[in-house]
Amino acid sequence: MSLDIDQIALHQLVKRDEQTLDVVLRDSLLPANAAVEEMMAELHRVYSAKNKAYGLFNEGSELAQALHICRKDDKDFLAFSRAATGRLRDELAKYPFAEGGVVLFGQYRYLAVEYLLIAVLNSRNSTRVNETLDINTTHYLDINHADIVARIDLTEWETNPQSTRYLTFLKGRVGRKVSDFFMDFLAAAEGLDTKAQNRGLLKAVDDYCADAQLDKNERQAVRQQVYSYCNQQLHVGEEIELQALSQEIASAGEKDFMQFSSEQGYHLEDSFPADRGTLRQLTKFAGSGGGISLTFDAMLLGERIFWDAATDTLTIKGTPPNLRDQLQRRLSGNSK
């Protein structure tokens, strides 16, 4: 992995009791040794693979101002991180779920892009067998389950300050979003809505197929082409490029897809991140609720699966063998 570390700072937030959250500040930057490089590479890999929300700094963001001064005037990165950790403690202390953790500020380069990653990492206990086959307890940073993380694309922020996507962060799932205090700390707002972009893409594809008067099989073939392209982009960590997607389905209709989407006002960006869950709707129908969970290939609708909208009834012809076996055994058992 081509990841070059510039500066890494570590501090800690320690919860003393229900009312007290203390700060433990490190007096020096971490040396970029093999262990640190391995940790940052793992954190970068885990974070890059997660679904992220996109945002931008609010006007007057204290963190943004401090970061700008730090970079413009080549100020002390350690001092910047120490002051920022104090502000993070103040925001986190407002929430009852505050548990503290290791606070990491990592400035690094990856594929010619400069990033600042800020994370609050929890520690976990585990057991290990040592060289003499004794059992010991060990502590480790739980990077795989990190959910309080934000990353600033410094290259994008400094070259295109009007961007709505130079800052990314993870959304939490504990009551009022865990990310709320982090957004307050960053003084940032959500920007590019990737789910909305992906939903808009699906709508544009369906309308494009209807405009071209494609039959059922042709429409499904176009959806599969779109899904294959988008899934490949997701797999390699690249964004959906409308121009490239247009070339993928160039033979489907008389109009260029990018031109069609622009004329019809879908407000799609020229490029945007793929959202796996939304894109899955191109090839599958899925839903759950009321004790029922269903997933089936879109091509089966109207062939083996039929929906009556008037009665909201779904009819399935030909059940999967394992499901059929369960049903037969249950009915056989009930008849005795």
C-alpha positions, 0 to 999 in steps of 0.5 A, spaced: 500 500 500 502 506 497 501 510 504 506 515 506 505 518 513 507 525 514 505 526 522 501 522 527 499 524 534 496 520 539 492 523 545 487 519 550 480 521 553 479 518 560 472 517 563 474 518 571 466 517 573 459 519 570 461 527 570 468 527 569 472 526 562 479 527 562 484 529 557 491 525 557 496 529 552 502 526 549 508 530 549 511 528 542 509 525 535 509 518 534 515 516 530 513 513 523 516 506 525 513 499 522 508 498 527 505 505 526 505 504 519 502 498 519 496 501 524 495 507 519 495 502 513 490 498 517 486 504 519 486 507 512 484 500 509 478 499 514 475 506 513 476 506 506 471 500 505 466 503 510 460 507 507 461 514 509 457 521 509 460 527 505 460 534 508 464 540 508 466 545 514 461 550 516 463 558 515 467 559 522 469 552 524 474 553 529 477 546 527 478 549 520 481 555 522 486 552 526 488 547 521 488 552 516 493 556 520 497 550 522 498 548 514 499 555 512 504 557 517 507 551 518 505 551 525 506 545 530 502 539 528 502 536 535 500 543 538 494 543 533 492 536 535 493 537 543 488 543 542 483 540 538 483 534 543 481 539 548 475 541 544 473 534 542 473 532 550 468 539 551 463 536 545 463 529 547 462 530 555 455 533 553 453 526 551 451 521 556 454 515 552 461 518 552 466 513 554 473 516 552 478 512 548 484 514 544 484 520 539 488 519 533 490 525 528 494 522 522 496 526 516 498 522 510 499 521 503 495 516 499 496 516 491 498 523 491 492 525 495 493 528 502 489 526 508 488 528 515 484 522 519 481 524 526 479 518 530 477 516 537 479 508 537 476 504 543 481 499 546 479 491 547 482 486 551 483 479 548 487 473 550 494 470 547 498 464 548 506 466 549 512 463 548 512 459 554 505 457 552 502 461 558 495 465 557 496 472 558 491 478 557 493 483 552 490 490 549 489 492 542 486 498 538 479 495 535 480 498 529 475 494 525 469 496 529 471 504 529 465 508 528 468 515 530 472 517 524 472 523 520 477 524 514 479 531 511 481 530 503 486 536 504 488 536 497 481 537 495 479 542 501 485 547 499 484 546 491 477 546 491 474 550 497 467 550 494 467 542 494 461 539 498 465 532 499 472 534 501 470 531 508 467 524 510 465 521 516 461 515 519 454 515 522 453 512 528 447 508 531 446 509 538 440 513 540 441 520 537 447 519 532 454 518 535 456 522 529 453 528 532 458 530 537 463 529 532 460 534 527 459 539 532 467 538 534 468 539 526 463 544 526 461 541 519 455 540 515 453 534 511 454 535 503 453 531 498 448 526 499 450 519 496 444 515 497 440 521 493 445 521 487 444 513 487 437 513 487 437 519 482 441 514 477 436 508 478 430 513 476 434 516 470 436 509 468 429 506 468 426 513 465 432 512 459 429 505 458 422 507 457 424 513 453 428 508 448 422 503 448 426 497 450 422 491 452 423 487 458 429 483 457 432 489 454 431 493 460 433 488 464 440 487 460 441 495 461 440 495 468 445 489 469 450 493 465 449 499 469 450 494 475 456 491 473 459 497 471 457 501 478 459 494 482 466 494 479 467 501 481 465 500 488 470 494 488 476 498 486 474 504 490 473 508 484 467 513 483 461 512 478 463 516 472 457 518 468 461 519 462 464 512 462 457 509 464 454 512 458 459 509 454 457 502 457 450 503 455 451 507 448 447 502 444 441 502 448 438 508 446 438 513 441 440 519 446 447 519 450 445 517 457 449 523 460 445 528 455 439 524 457 440 525 464 442 532 464 436 534 459 431 531 464 434 534 470 436 529 475 441 533 478 446 528 478 454 529 479 459 528 473 462 523 478 459 520 485 461 514 490 457 508 489 452 506 494 452 498 495 445 498 498 441 502 493 445 499 487 443 492 488 435 494 486 438 494 479 438 487 479 434 484 485 427 486 489 428 485 497 424 487 503 422 485 510 417 486 515 412 483 519 416 477 520 417 476 512 423 477 509 424 476 501 429 477 496 429 475 489 432 477 482 428 482 478 428 478 472 423 473 475 418 478 476 412 477 471 415 470 470 415 466 476 413 471 481 407 475 480 404 481 484 397 483 484 397 491 486 390 491 488 390 485 493 397 486 495 399 479 494 405 476 491 405 469 488 411 465 487 411 459 482 416 454 484 419 455 491 427 454 492 428 446 494 431 447 501 424 452 503 420 446 500 423 441 504 422 445 510 415 446 508 413 439 507 417 437 513 413 442 517 406 440 514 408 433 515 409 433 522 403 437 523 398 432 520 400 427 525 
